[in-house]
Amino acid sequence: MTPIILNQKFDSFTSVLIALHWLPVPQCIKFKVLFLVFKAYDKQSPPIFCTCVPTQ
C-alpha cells in the first residue's frame, strides 16, 4: 500500500516523514533488523549478508 501525500512540488518533505513515523524507536530497530534478515533469507541483499543467514 502506497500512501498518498498531498504536498506541493517544492514543499519540505521533513514534515511528511515526521507524520509517517509511526513506530517507537525500539520497535523500529526490531523491524529494521527483521527486515534485513528477511531480505538476506530471501536472497535480496548483498551476498555478504546472505551467508550470515542459514538456509534449510
mmCIF entry with sequence, helices, sheets and N, C-alpha, C, O atoms, coordinates in Angstrom:
data_MODEL
# 
_entry.id   MODEL 
# 
_entity.id                         1 
_entity.type                       polymer 
_entity.pdbx_number_of_molecules   1 
# 
_entity_poly.entity_id                      1 
_entity_poly.type                           'polypeptide(L)' 
_entity_poly.nstd_linkage                   no 
_entity_poly.nstd_monomer                   no 
_entity_poly.pdbx_seq_one_letter_code       MTPIILNQKFDSFTSVLIALHWLPVPQCIKFKVLFLVFKAYDKQSPPIFCTCVPTQ 
_entity_poly.pdbx_seq_one_letter_code_can   MTPIILNQKFDSFTSVLIALHWLPVPQCIKFKVLFLVFKAYDKQSPPIFCTCVPTQ 
_entity_poly.pdbx_strand_id                 A 
# 
loop_
_entity_poly_seq.entity_id 
_entity_poly_seq.num 
_entity_poly_seq.mon_id 
_entity_poly_seq.hetero 
1 1  MET n 
1 2  THR n 
1 3  PRO n 
1 4  ILE n 
1 5  ILE n 
1 6  LEU n 
1 7  ASN n 
1 8  GLN n 
1 9  LYS n 
1 10 PHE n 
1 11 ASP n 
1 12 SER n 
1 13 PHE n 
1 14 THR n 
1 15 SER n 
1 16 VAL n 
1 17 LEU n 
1 18 ILE n 
1 19 ALA n 
1 20 LEU n 
1 21 HIS n 
1 22 TRP n 
1 23 LEU n 
1 24 PRO n 
1 25 VAL n 
1 26 PRO n 
1 27 GLN n 
1 28 CYS n 
1 29 ILE n 
1 30 LYS n 
1 31 PHE n 
1 32 LYS n 
1 33 VAL n 
1 34 LEU n 
1 35 PHE n 
1 36 LEU n 
1 37 VAL n 
1 38 PHE n 
1 39 LYS n 
1 40 ALA n 
1 41 TYR n 
1 42 ASP n 
1 43 LYS n 
1 44 GLN n 
1 45 SER n 
1 46 PRO n 
1 47 PRO n 
1 48 ILE n 
1 49 PHE n 
1 50 CYS n 
1 51 THR n 
1 52 CYS n 
1 53 VAL n 
1 54 PRO n 
1 55 THR n 
1 56 GLN n 
# 
_struct_asym.id          A 
_struct_asym.entity_id   1 
# 
loop_
_struct_conf.conf_type_id 
_struct_conf.id 
_struct_conf.pdbx_PDB_helix_id 
_struct_conf.beg_label_comp_id 
_struct_conf.beg_label_asym_id 
_struct_conf.beg_label_seq_id 
_struct_conf.pdbx_beg_PDB_ins_code 
_struct_conf.end_label_comp_id 
_struct_conf.end_label_asym_id 
_struct_conf.end_label_seq_id 
_struct_conf.pdbx_end_PDB_ins_code 
_struct_conf.beg_auth_comp_id 
_struct_conf.beg_auth_asym_id 
_struct_conf.beg_auth_seq_id 
_struct_conf.end_auth_comp_id 
_struct_conf.end_auth_asym_id 
_struct_conf.end_auth_seq_id 
_struct_conf.pdbx_PDB_helix_class 
_struct_conf.details 
_struct_conf.pdbx_PDB_helix_length 
HELX_P HELX_P1 AA1 THR A 14 ? LEU A 20 ? THR A 14 LEU A 20 1 ? 7  
HELX_P HELX_P2 AA2 VAL A 25 ? TYR A 41 ? VAL A 25 TYR A 41 1 ? 17 
HELX_P HELX_P3 AA3 PRO A 47 ? CYS A 50 ? PRO A 47 CYS A 50 1 ? 4  
# 
_struct_conf_type.id          HELX_P 
_struct_conf_type.criteria    ? 
_struct_conf_type.reference   ? 
# 
loop_
_atom_site.group_PDB 
_atom_site.id 
_atom_site.type_symbol 
_atom_site.label_atom_id 
_atom_site.label_alt_id 
_atom_site.label_comp_id 
_atom_site.label_asym_id 
_atom_site.label_entity_id 
_atom_site.label_seq_id 
_atom_site.pdbx_PDB_ins_code 
_atom_site.Cartn_x 
_atom_site.Cartn_y 
_atom_site.Cartn_z 
_atom_site.occupancy 
_atom_site.B_iso_or_equiv 
_atom_site.pdbx_formal_charge 
_atom_site.auth_seq_id 
_atom_site.auth_comp_id 
_atom_site.auth_asym_id 
_atom_site.auth_atom_id 
_atom_site.pdbx_PDB_model_num 
ATOM 1   N N  . MET A 1 1  ? 0.836  -1.177  0.000  1.00 0.00 ? 1  MET A N  1 
ATOM 2   C CA . MET A 1 1  ? 0.000  0.000   0.000  1.00 0.00 ? 1  MET A CA 1 
ATOM 3   C C  . MET A 1 1  ? 0.880  1.240   0.000  1.00 0.00 ? 1  MET A C  1 
ATOM 4   O O  . MET A 1 1  ? 1.747  1.388   0.862  1.00 0.00 ? 1  MET A O  1 
ATOM 5   N N  . THR A 1 2  ? 0.668  2.114   -0.944 1.00 0.00 ? 2  THR A N  1 
ATOM 6   C CA . THR A 1 2  ? 1.433  3.337   -1.061 1.00 0.00 ? 2  THR A CA 1 
ATOM 7   C C  . THR A 1 2  ? 0.632  4.496   -0.496 1.00 0.00 ? 2  THR A C  1 
ATOM 8   O O  . THR A 1 2  ? -0.505 4.723   -0.910 1.00 0.00 ? 2  THR A O  1 
ATOM 9   N N  . PRO A 1 3  ? 1.211  5.233   0.448  1.00 0.00 ? 3  PRO A N  1 
ATOM 10  C CA . PRO A 1 3  ? 0.467  6.370   0.994  1.00 0.00 ? 3  PRO A CA 1 
ATOM 11  C C  . PRO A 1 3  ? 0.373  7.494   -0.032 1.00 0.00 ? 3  PRO A C  1 
ATOM 12  O O  . PRO A 1 3  ? 1.312  7.729   -0.794 1.00 0.00 ? 3  PRO A O  1 
ATOM 13  N N  . ILE A 1 4  ? -0.744 8.176   -0.047 1.00 0.00 ? 4  ILE A N  1 
ATOM 14  C CA . ILE A 1 4  ? -0.929 9.329   -0.926 1.00 0.00 ? 4  ILE A CA 1 
ATOM 15  C C  . ILE A 1 4  ? -0.610 10.572  -0.117 1.00 0.00 ? 4  ILE A C  1 
ATOM 16  O O  . ILE A 1 4  ? -1.190 10.807  0.942  1.00 0.00 ? 4  ILE A O  1 
ATOM 17  N N  . ILE A 1 5  ? 0.310  11.355  -0.626 1.00 0.00 ? 5  ILE A N  1 
ATOM 18  C CA . ILE A 1 5  ? 0.762  12.547  0.082  1.00 0.00 ? 5  ILE A CA 1 
ATOM 19  C C  . ILE A 1 5  ? 0.376  13.757  -0.751 1.00 0.00 ? 5  ILE A C  1 
ATOM 20  O O  . ILE A 1 5  ? 0.818  13.903  -1.891 1.00 0.00 ? 5  ILE A O  1 
ATOM 21  N N  . LEU A 1 6  ? -0.450 14.623  -0.176 1.00 0.00 ? 6  LEU A N  1 
ATOM 22  C CA . LEU A 1 6  ? -0.938 15.796  -0.899 1.00 0.00 ? 6  LEU A CA 1 
ATOM 23  C C  . LEU A 1 6  ? -0.087 17.014  -0.549 1.00 0.00 ? 6  LEU A C  1 
ATOM 24  O O  . LEU A 1 6  ? -0.508 17.877  0.222  1.00 0.00 ? 6  LEU A O  1 
ATOM 25  N N  . ASN A 1 7  ? 1.101  17.074  -1.116 1.00 0.00 ? 7  ASN A N  1 
ATOM 26  C CA . ASN A 1 7  ? 2.005  18.212  -0.924 1.00 0.00 ? 7  ASN A CA 1 
ATOM 27  C C  . ASN A 1 7  ? 2.254  18.867  -2.264 1.00 0.00 ? 7  ASN A C  1 
ATOM 28  O O  . ASN A 1 7  ? 2.086  18.260  -3.322 1.00 0.00 ? 7  ASN A O  1 
ATOM 29  N N  . GLN A 1 8  ? 2.658  20.119  -2.191 1.00 0.00 ? 8  GLN A N  1 
ATOM 30  C CA . GLN A 1 8  ? 3.057  20.814  -3.405 1.00 0.00 ? 8  GLN A CA 1 
ATOM 31  C C  . GLN A 1 8  ? 4.430  20.303  -3.838 1.00 0.00 ? 8  GLN A C  1 
ATOM 32  O O  . GLN A 1 8  ? 5.128  19.654  -3.059 1.00 0.00 ? 8  GLN A O  1 
ATOM 33  N N  . LYS A 1 9  ? 4.812  20.590  -5.064 1.00 0.00 ? 9  LYS A N  1 
ATOM 34  C CA . LYS A 1 9  ? 6.047  20.060  -5.631 1.00 0.00 ? 9  LYS A CA 1 
ATOM 35  C C  . LYS A 1 9  ? 7.290  20.463  -4.833 1.00 0.00 ? 9  LYS A C  1 
ATOM 36  O O  . LYS A 1 9  ? 8.206  19.657  -4.669 1.00 0.00 ? 9  LYS A O  1 
ATOM 37  N N  . PHE A 1 10 ? 7.329  21.695  -4.339 1.00 0.00 ? 10 PHE A N  1 
ATOM 38  C CA . PHE A 1 10 ? 8.539  22.183  -3.680 1.00 0.00 ? 10 PHE A CA 1 
ATOM 39  C C  . PHE A 1 10 ? 8.385  22.303  -2.163 1.00 0.00 ? 10 PHE A C  1 
ATOM 40  O O  . PHE A 1 10 ? 9.169  23.003  -1.522 1.00 0.00 ? 10 PHE A O  1 
ATOM 41  N N  . ASP A 1 11 ? 7.396  21.638  -1.583 1.00 0.00 ? 11 ASP A N  1 
ATOM 42  C CA . ASP A 1 11 ? 7.229  21.646  -0.130 1.00 0.00 ? 11 ASP A CA 1 
ATOM 43  C C  . ASP A 1 11 ? 8.310  20.805  0.536  1.00 0.00 ? 11 ASP A C  1 
ATOM 44  O O  . ASP A 1 11 ? 8.883  19.907  -0.082 1.00 0.00 ? 11 ASP A O  1 
ATOM 45  N N  . SER A 1 12 ? 8.579  21.103  1.797  1.00 0.00 ? 12 SER A N  1 
ATOM 46  C CA . SER A 1 12 ? 9.548  20.334  2.560  1.00 0.00 ? 12 SER A CA 1 
ATOM 47  C C  . SER A 1 12 ? 9.002  18.932  2.825  1.00 0.00 ? 12 SER A C  1 
ATOM 48  O O  . SER A 1 12 ? 7.830  18.764  3.164  1.00 0.00 ? 12 SER A O  1 
ATOM 49  N N  . PHE A 1 13 ? 9.845  17.953  2.669  1.00 0.00 ? 13 PHE A N  1 
ATOM 50  C CA . PHE A 1 13 ? 9.417  16.573  2.874  1.00 0.00 ? 13 PHE A CA 1 
ATOM 51  C C  . PHE A 1 13 ? 9.618  16.135  4.322  1.00 0.00 ? 13 PHE A C  1 
ATOM 52  O O  . PHE A 1 13 ? 9.161  15.058  4.706  1.00 0.00 ? 13 PHE A O  1 
ATOM 53  N N  . THR A 1 14 ? 10.297 16.953  5.133  1.00 0.00 ? 14 THR A N  1 
ATOM 54  C CA . THR A 1 14 ? 10.551 16.605  6.526  1.00 0.00 ? 14 THR A CA 1 
ATOM 55  C C  . THR A 1 14 ? 9.257  16.437  7.306  1.00 0.00 ? 14 THR A C  1 
ATOM 56  O O  . THR A 1 14 ? 9.128  15.504  8.098  1.00 0.00 ? 14 THR A O  1 
ATOM 57  N N  . SER A 1 15 ? 8.305  17.325  7.092  1.00 0.00 ? 15 SER A N  1 
ATOM 58  C CA . SER A 1 15 ? 7.035  17.216  7.811  1.00 0.00 ? 15 SER A CA 1 
ATOM 59  C C  . SER A 1 15 ? 6.293  15.935  7.435  1.00 0.00 ? 15 SER A C  1 
ATOM 60  O O  . SER A 1 15 ? 5.611  15.341  8.270  1.00 0.00 ? 15 SER A O  1 
ATOM 61  N N  . VAL A 1 16 ? 6.427  15.516  6.193  1.00 0.00 ? 16 VAL A N  1 
ATOM 62  C CA . VAL A 1 16 ? 5.788  14.266  5.761  1.00 0.00 ? 16 VAL A CA 1 
ATOM 63  C C  . VAL A 1 16 ? 6.445  13.082  6.452  1.00 0.00 ? 16 VAL A C  1 
ATOM 64  O O  . VAL A 1 16 ? 5.754  12.167  6.900  1.00 0.00 ? 16 VAL A O  1 
ATOM 65  N N  . LEU A 1 17 ? 7.771  13.084  6.544  1.00 0.00 ? 17 LEU A N  1 
ATOM 66  C CA . LEU A 1 17 ? 8.473  11.990  7.210  1.00 0.00 ? 17 LEU A CA 1 
ATOM 67  C C  . LEU A 1 17 ? 8.115  11.923  8.691  1.00 0.00 ? 17 LEU A C  1 
ATOM 68  O O  . LEU A 1 17 ? 7.976  10.833  9.245  1.00 0.00 ? 17 LEU A O  1 
ATOM 69  N N  . ILE A 1 18 ? 7.967  13.064  9.327  1.00 0.00 ? 18 ILE A N  1 
ATOM 70  C CA . ILE A 1 18 ? 7.575  13.080  10.739 1.00 0.00 ? 18 ILE A CA 1 
ATOM 71  C C  . ILE A 1 18 ? 6.173  12.525  10.902 1.00 0.00 ? 18 ILE A C  1 
ATOM 72  O O  . ILE A 1 18 ? 5.907  11.788  11.851 1.00 0.00 ? 18 ILE A O  1 
ATOM 73  N N  . ALA A 1 19 ? 5.270  12.869  9.989  1.00 0.00 ? 19 ALA A N  1 
ATOM 74  C CA . ALA A 1 19 ? 3.899  12.372  10.065 1.00 0.00 ? 19 ALA A CA 1 
ATOM 75  C C  . ALA A 1 19 ? 3.828  10.867  9.815  1.00 0.00 ? 19 ALA A C  1 
ATOM 76  O O  . ALA A 1 19 ? 2.951  10.191  10.354 1.00 0.00 ? 19 ALA A O  1 
ATOM 77  N N  . LEU A 1 20 ? 4.739  10.341  9.006  1.00 0.00 ? 20 LEU A N  1 
ATOM 78  C CA . LEU A 1 20 ? 4.711  8.917   8.688  1.00 0.00 ? 20 LEU A CA 1 
ATOM 79  C C  . LEU A 1 20 ? 5.492  8.064   9.682  1.00 0.00 ? 20 LEU A C  1 
ATOM 80  O O  . LEU A 1 20 ? 5.476  6.837   9.588  1.00 0.00 ? 20 LEU A O  1 
ATOM 81  N N  . HIS A 1 21 ? 6.179  8.703   10.640 1.00 0.00 ? 21 HIS A N  1 
ATOM 82  C CA . HIS A 1 21 ? 6.944  7.955   11.642 1.00 0.00 ? 21 HIS A CA 1 
ATOM 83  C C  . HIS A 1 21 ? 5.962  7.382   12.663 1.00 0.00 ? 21 HIS A C  1 
ATOM 84  O O  . HIS A 1 21 ? 5.520  8.085   13.572 1.00 0.00 ? 21 HIS A O  1 
ATOM 85  N N  . TRP A 1 22 ? 5.629  6.116   12.506 1.00 0.00 ? 22 TRP A N  1 
ATOM 86  C CA . TRP A 1 22 ? 4.558  5.523   13.303 1.00 0.00 ? 22 TRP A CA 1 
ATOM 87  C C  . TRP A 1 22 ? 5.038  4.492   14.297 1.00 0.00 ? 22 TRP A C  1 
ATOM 88  O O  . TRP A 1 22 ? 4.237  4.019   15.103 1.00 0.00 ? 22 TRP A O  1 
ATOM 89  N N  . LEU A 1 23 ? 6.297  4.123   14.283 1.00 0.00 ? 23 LEU A N  1 
ATOM 90  C CA . LEU A 1 23 ? 6.805  3.139   15.242 1.00 0.00 ? 23 LEU A CA 1 
ATOM 91  C C  . LEU A 1 23 ? 7.696  3.809   16.283 1.00 0.00 ? 23 LEU A C  1 
ATOM 92  O O  . LEU A 1 23 ? 8.503  4.674   15.940 1.00 0.00 ? 23 LEU A O  1 
ATOM 93  N N  . PRO A 1 24 ? 7.561  3.421   17.550 1.00 0.00 ? 24 PRO A N  1 
ATOM 94  C CA . PRO A 1 24 ? 8.528  3.885   18.554 1.00 0.00 ? 24 PRO A CA 1 
ATOM 95  C C  . PRO A 1 24 ? 9.910  3.317   18.239 1.00 0.00 ? 24 PRO A C  1 
ATOM 96  O O  . PRO A 1 24 ? 10.029 2.336   17.505 1.00 0.00 ? 24 PRO A O  1 
ATOM 97  N N  . VAL A 1 25 ? 10.936 3.924   18.783 1.00 0.00 ? 25 VAL A N  1 
ATOM 98  C CA . VAL A 1 25 ? 12.315 3.572   18.445 1.00 0.00 ? 25 VAL A CA 1 
ATOM 99  C C  . VAL A 1 25 ? 12.644 2.095   18.673 1.00 0.00 ? 25 VAL A C  1 
ATOM 100 O O  . VAL A 1 25 ? 13.221 1.488   17.770 1.00 0.00 ? 25 VAL A O  1 
ATOM 101 N N  . PRO A 1 26 ? 12.321 1.467   19.816 1.00 0.00 ? 26 PRO A N  1 
ATOM 102 C CA . PRO A 1 26 ? 12.670 0.050   19.986 1.00 0.00 ? 26 PRO A CA 1 
ATOM 103 C C  . PRO A 1 26 ? 12.011 -0.852  18.935 1.00 0.00 ? 26 PRO A C  1 
ATOM 104 O O  . PRO A 1 26 ? 12.644 -1.775  18.424 1.00 0.00 ? 26 PRO A O  1 
ATOM 105 N N  . GLN A 1 27 ? 10.757 -0.586  18.620 1.00 0.00 ? 27 GLN A N  1 
ATOM 106 C CA . GLN A 1 27 ? 10.075 -1.390  17.610 1.00 0.00 ? 27 GLN A CA 1 
ATOM 107 C C  . GLN A 1 27 ? 10.619 -1.097  16.211 1.00 0.00 ? 27 GLN A C  1 
ATOM 108 O O  . GLN A 1 27 ? 10.648 -1.980  15.354 1.00 0.00 ? 27 GLN A O  1 
ATOM 109 N N  . CYS A 1 28 ? 11.046 0.139   15.986 1.00 0.00 ? 28 CYS A N  1 
ATOM 110 C CA . CYS A 1 28 ? 11.625 0.495   14.693 1.00 0.00 ? 28 CYS A CA 1 
ATOM 111 C C  . CYS A 1 28 ? 12.940 -0.257  14.467 1.00 0.00 ? 28 CYS A C  1 
ATOM 112 O O  . CYS A 1 28 ? 13.202 -0.731  13.361 1.00 0.00 ? 28 CYS A O  1 
ATOM 113 N N  . ILE A 1 29 ? 13.756 -0.364  15.500 1.00 0.00 ? 29 ILE A N  1 
ATOM 114 C CA . ILE A 1 29 ? 15.022 -1.101  15.405 1.00 0.00 ? 29 ILE A CA 1 
ATOM 115 C C  . ILE A 1 29 ? 14.745 -2.574  15.156 1.00 0.00 ? 29 ILE A C  1 
ATOM 116 O O  . ILE A 1 29 ? 15.380 -3.190  14.300 1.00 0.00 ? 29 ILE A O  1 
ATOM 117 N N  . LYS A 1 30 ? 13.809 -3.136  15.892 1.00 0.00 ? 30 LYS A N  1 
ATOM 118 C CA . LYS A 1 30 ? 13.462 -4.542  15.722 1.00 0.00 ? 30 LYS A CA 1 
ATOM 119 C C  . LYS A 1 30 ? 12.931 -4.799  14.313 1.00 0.00 ? 30 LYS A C  1 
ATOM 120 O O  . LYS A 1 30 ? 13.292 -5.798  13.691 1.00 0.00 ? 30 LYS A O  1 
ATOM 121 N N  . PHE A 1 31 ? 12.086 -3.915  13.809 1.00 0.00 ? 31 PHE A N  1 
ATOM 122 C CA . PHE A 1 31 ? 11.547 -4.049  12.463 1.00 0.00 ? 31 PHE A CA 1 
ATOM 123 C C  . PHE A 1 31 ? 12.664 -4.022  11.431 1.00 0.00 ? 31 PHE A C  1 
ATOM 124 O O  . PHE A 1 31 ? 12.676 -4.834  10.507 1.00 0.00 ? 31 PHE A O  1 
ATOM 125 N N  . LYS A 1 32 ? 13.606 -3.091  11.583 1.00 0.00 ? 32 LYS A N  1 
ATOM 126 C CA . LYS A 1 32 ? 14.703 -2.955  10.630 1.00 0.00 ? 32 LYS A CA 1 
ATOM 127 C C  . LYS A 1 32 ? 15.575 -4.208  10.611 1.00 0.00 ? 32 LYS A C  1 
ATOM 128 O O  . LYS A 1 32 ? 15.954 -4.683  9.541  1.00 0.00 ? 32 LYS A O  1 
ATOM 129 N N  . VAL A 1 33 ? 15.896 -4.749  11.794 1.00 0.00 ? 33 VAL A N  1 
ATOM 130 C CA . VAL A 1 33 ? 16.716 -5.955  11.871 1.00 0.00 ? 33 VAL A CA 1 
ATOM 131 C C  . VAL A 1 33 ? 15.989 -7.136  11.234 1.00 0.00 ? 33 VAL A C  1 
ATOM 132 O O  . VAL A 1 33 ? 16.574 -7.884  10.450 1.00 0.00 ? 33 VAL A O  1 
ATOM 133 N N  . LEU A 1 34 ? 14.712 -7.298  11.574 1.00 0.00 ? 34 LEU A N  1 
ATOM 134 C CA . LEU A 1 34 ? 13.948 -8.406  10.998 1.00 0.00 ? 34 LEU A CA 1 
ATOM 135 C C  . LEU A 1 34 ? 13.793 -8.258  9.491  1.00 0.00 ? 34 LEU A C  1 
ATOM 136 O O  . LEU A 1 34 ? 13.809 -9.251  8.763  1.00 0.00 ? 34 LEU A O  1 
ATOM 137 N N  . PHE A 1 35 ? 13.642 -7.030  9.022  1.00 0.00 ? 35 PHE A N  1 
ATOM 138 C CA . PHE A 1 35 ? 13.523 -6.797  7.586  1.00 0.00 ? 35 PHE A CA 1 
ATOM 139 C C  . PHE A 1 35 ? 14.820 -7.148  6.867  1.00 0.00 ? 35 PHE A C  1 
ATOM 140 O O  . PHE A 1 35 ? 14.787 -7.742  5.789  1.00 0.00 ? 35 PHE A O  1 
ATOM 141 N N  . LEU A 1 36 ? 15.959 -6.788  7.451  1.00 0.00 ? 36 LEU A N  1 
ATOM 142 C CA . LEU A 1 36 ? 17.247 -7.128  6.847  1.00 0.00 ? 36 LEU A CA 1 
ATOM 143 C C  . LEU A 1 36 ? 17.484 -8.635  6.832  1.00 0.00 ? 36 LEU A C  1 
ATOM 144 O O  . LEU A 1 36 ? 18.026 -9.174  5.866  1.00 0.00 ? 36 LEU A O  1 
ATOM 145 N N  . VAL A 1 37 ? 17.073 -9.317  7.912  1.00 0.00 ? 37 VAL A N  1 
ATOM 146 C CA . VAL A 1 37 ? 17.212 -10.778 7.957  1.00 0.00 ? 37 VAL A CA 1 
ATOM 147 C C  . VAL A 1 37 ? 16.319 -11.421 6.897  1.00 0.00 ? 37 VAL A C  1 
ATOM 148 O O  . VAL A 1 37 ? 16.735 -12.361 6.218  1.00 0.00 ? 37 VAL A O  1 
ATOM 149 N N  . PHE A 1 38 ? 15.103 -10.919 6.757  1.00 0.00 ? 38 PHE A N  1 
ATOM 150 C CA . PHE A 1 38 ? 14.202 -11.452 5.739  1.00 0.00 ? 38 PHE A CA 1 
ATOM 151 C C  . PHE A 1 38 ? 14.786 -11.272 4.348  1.00 0.00 ? 38 PHE A C  1 
ATOM 152 O O  . PHE A 1 38 ? 14.739 -12.196 3.536  1.00 0.00 ? 38 PHE A O  1 
ATOM 153 N N  . LYS A 1 39 ? 15.337 -10.093 4.057  1.00 0.00 ? 39 LYS A N  1 
ATOM 154 C CA . LYS A 1 39 ? 15.921 -9.851  2.740  1.00 0.00 ? 39 LYS A CA 1 
ATOM 155 C C  . LYS A 1 39 ? 17.116 -10.767 2.491  1.00 0.00 ? 39 LYS A C  1 
ATOM 156 O O  . LYS A 1 39 ? 17.314 -11.242 1.374  1.00 0.00 ? 39 LYS A O  1 
ATOM 157 N N  . ALA A 1 40 ? 17.916 -11.016 3.537  1.00 0.00 ? 40 ALA A N  1 
ATOM 158 C CA . ALA A 1 40 ? 19.060 -11.917 3.391  1.00 0.00 ? 40 ALA A CA 1 
ATOM 159 C C  . ALA A 1 40 ? 18.581 -13.345 3.168  1.00 0.00 ? 40 ALA A C  1 
ATOM 160 O O  . ALA A 1 40 ? 19.158 -14.072 2.359  1.00 0.00 ? 40 ALA A O  1 
ATOM 161 N N  . TYR A 1 41 ? 17.534 -13.753 3.875  1.00 0.00 ? 41 TYR A N  1 
ATOM 162 C CA . TYR A 1 41 ? 16.985 -15.101 3.730  1.00 0.00 ? 41 TYR A CA 1 
ATOM 163 C C  . TYR A 1 41 ? 16.376 -15.299 2.341  1.00 0.00 ? 41 TYR A C  1 
ATOM 164 O O  . TYR A 1 41 ? 16.431 -16.392 1.779  1.00 0.00 ? 41 TYR A O  1 
ATOM 165 N N  . ASP A 1 42 ? 15.798 -14.235 1.802  1.00 0.00 ? 42 ASP A N  1 
ATOM 166 C CA . ASP A 1 42 ? 15.139 -14.293 0.500  1.00 0.00 ? 42 ASP A CA 1 
ATOM 167 C C  . ASP A 1 42 ? 16.108 -13.993 -0.645 1.00 0.00 ? 42 ASP A C  1 
ATOM 168 O O  . ASP A 1 42 ? 15.690 -13.886 -1.798 1.00 0.00 ? 42 ASP A O  1 
ATOM 169 N N  . LYS A 1 43 ? 17.402 -13.856 -0.332 1.00 0.00 ? 43 LYS A N  1 
ATOM 170 C CA . LYS A 1 43 ? 18.466 -13.594 -1.311 1.00 0.00 ? 43 LYS A CA 1 
ATOM 171 C C  . LYS A 1 43 ? 18.260 -12.273 -2.055 1.00 0.00 ? 43 LYS A C  1 
ATOM 172 O O  . LYS A 1 43 ? 18.553 -12.183 -3.247 1.00 0.00 ? 43 LYS A O  1 
ATOM 173 N N  . GLN A 1 44 ? 17.764 -11.260 -1.366 1.00 0.00 ? 44 GLN A N  1 
ATOM 174 C CA . GLN A 1 44 ? 17.566 -9.945  -1.969 1.00 0.00 ? 44 GLN A CA 1 
ATOM 175 C C  . GLN A 1 44 ? 18.580 -8.924  -1.464 1.00 0.00 ? 44 GLN A C  1 
ATOM 176 O O  . GLN A 1 44 ? 18.491 -7.744  -1.803 1.00 0.00 ? 44 GLN A O  1 
ATOM 177 N N  . SER A 1 45 ? 19.523 -9.357  -0.673 1.00 0.00 ? 45 SER A N  1 
ATOM 178 C CA . SER A 1 45 ? 20.538 -8.457  -0.154 1.00 0.00 ? 45 SER A CA 1 
ATOM 179 C C  . SER A 1 45 ? 21.906 -8.886  -0.692 1.00 0.00 ? 45 SER A C  1 
ATOM 180 O O  . SER A 1 45 ? 22.004 -9.927  -1.341 1.00 0.00 ? 45 SER A O  1 
ATOM 181 N N  . PRO A 1 46 ? 22.952 -8.115  -0.441 1.00 0.00 ? 46 PRO A N  1 
ATOM 182 C CA . PRO A 1 46 ? 24.291 -8.485  -0.915 1.00 0.00 ? 46 PRO A CA 1 
ATOM 183 C C  . PRO A 1 46 ? 24.719 -9.857  -0.372 1.00 0.00 ? 46 PRO A C  1 
ATOM 184 O O  . PRO A 1 46 ? 24.289 -10.262 0.708  1.00 0.00 ? 46 PRO A O  1 
ATOM 185 N N  . PRO A 1 47 ? 25.547 -10.548 -1.109 1.00 0.00 ? 47 PRO A N  1 
ATOM 186 C CA . PRO A 1 47 ? 25.968 -11.903 -0.710 1.00 0.00 ? 47 PRO A CA 1 
ATOM 187 C C  . PRO A 1 47 ? 26.602 -11.999 0.669  1.00 0.00 ? 47 PRO A C  1 
ATOM 188 O O  . PRO A 1 47 ? 26.488 -13.033 1.327  1.00 0.00 ? 47 PRO A O  1 
ATOM 189 N N  . ILE A 1 48 ? 27.266 -10.942 1.116  1.00 0.00 ? 48 ILE A N  1 
ATOM 190 C CA . ILE A 1 48 ? 27.895 -11.000 2.440  1.00 0.00 ? 48 ILE A CA 1 
ATOM 191 C C  . ILE A 1 48 ? 26.859 -11.166 3.549  1.00 0.00 ? 48 ILE A C  1 
ATOM 192 O O  . ILE A 1 48 ? 27.137 -11.803 4.565  1.00 0.00 ? 48 ILE A O  1 
ATOM 193 N N  . PHE A 1 49 ? 25.657 -10.593 3.360  1.00 0.00 ? 49 PHE A N  1 
ATOM 194 C CA . PHE A 1 49 ? 24.602 -10.753 4.331  1.00 0.00 ? 49 PHE A CA 1 
ATOM 195 C C  . PHE A 1 49 ? 23.890 -12.107 4.172  1.00 0.00 ? 49 PHE A C  1 
ATOM 196 O O  . PHE A 1 49 ? 23.450 -12.710 5.151  1.00 0.00 ? 49 PHE A O  1 
ATOM 197 N N  . CYS A 1 50 ? 23.789 -12.564 2.932  1.00 0.00 ? 50 CYS A N  1 
ATOM 198 C CA . CYS A 1 50 ? 23.112 -13.832 2.671  1.00 0.00 ? 50 CYS A CA 1 
ATOM 199 C C  . CYS A 1 50 ? 23.855 -15.006 3.304  1.00 0.00 ? 50 CYS A C  1 
ATOM 200 O O  . CYS A 1 50 ? 23.232 -15.996 3.687  1.00 0.00 ? 50 CYS A O  1 
ATOM 201 N N  . THR A 1 51 ? 25.173 -14.906 3.418  1.00 0.00 ? 51 THR A N  1 
ATOM 202 C CA . THR A 1 51 ? 25.933 -16.007 4.020  1.00 0.00 ? 51 THR A CA 1 
ATOM 203 C C  . THR A 1 51 ? 25.773 -16.055 5.525  1.00 0.00 ? 51 THR A C  1 
ATOM 204 O O  . THR A 1 51 ? 26.058 -17.082 6.141  1.00 0.00 ? 51 THR A O  1 
ATOM 205 N N  . CYS A 1 52 ? 25.325 -14.971 6.129  1.00 0.00 ? 52 CYS A N  1 
ATOM 206 C CA . CYS A 1 52 ? 25.122 -14.929 7.581  1.00 0.00 ? 52 CYS A CA 1 
ATOM 207 C C  . CYS A 1 52 ? 23.840 -15.628 8.033  1.00 0.00 ? 52 CYS A C  1 
ATOM 208 O O  . CYS A 1 52 ? 23.713 -16.023 9.192  1.00 0.00 ? 52 CYS A O  1 
ATOM 209 N N  . VAL A 1 53 ? 22.905 -15.774 7.116  1.00 0.00 ? 53 VAL A N  1 
ATOM 210 C CA . VAL A 1 53 ? 21.622 -16.351 7.458  1.00 0.00 ? 53 VAL A CA 1 
ATOM 211 C C  . VAL A 1 53 ? 21.580 -17.805 6.960  1.00 0.00 ? 53 VAL A C  1 
ATOM 212 O O  . VAL A 1 53 ? 21.645 -18.046 5.755  1.00 0.00 ? 53 VAL A O  1 
ATOM 213 N N  . PRO A 1 54 ? 21.472 -18.761 7.871  1.00 0.00 ? 54 PRO A N  1 
ATOM 214 C CA . PRO A 1 54 ? 21.445 -20.159 7.430  1.00 0.00 ? 54 PRO A CA 1 
ATOM 215 C C  . PRO A 1 54 ? 20.130 -20.486 6.719  1.00 0.00 ? 54 PRO A C  1 
ATOM 216 O O  . PRO A 1 54 ? 19.059 -20.024 7.112  1.00 0.00 ? 54 PRO A O  1 
ATOM 217 N N  . THR A 1 55 ? 20.239 -21.280 5.680  1.00 0.00 ? 55 THR A N  1 
ATOM 218 C CA . THR A 1 55 ? 19.032 -21.738 4.971  1.00 0.00 ? 55 THR A CA 1 
ATOM 219 C C  . THR A 1 55 ? 18.898 -23.240 5.160  1.00 0.00 ? 55 THR A C  1 
ATOM 220 O O  . THR A 1 55 ? 19.866 -23.938 5.464  1.00 0.00 ? 55 THR A O  1 
ATOM 221 N N  . GLN A 1 56 ? 17.698 -23.710 4.975  1.00 0.00 ? 56 GLN A N  1 
ATOM 222 C CA . GLN A 1 56 ? 17.457 -25.141 5.184  1.00 0.00 ? 56 GLN A CA 1 
ATOM 223 C C  . GLN A 1 56 ? 17.710 -25.932 3.940  1.00 0.00 ? 56 GLN A C  1 
ATOM 224 O O  . GLN A 1 56 ? 17.554 -27.153 3.942  1.00 0.00 ? 56 GLN A O  1 
# 
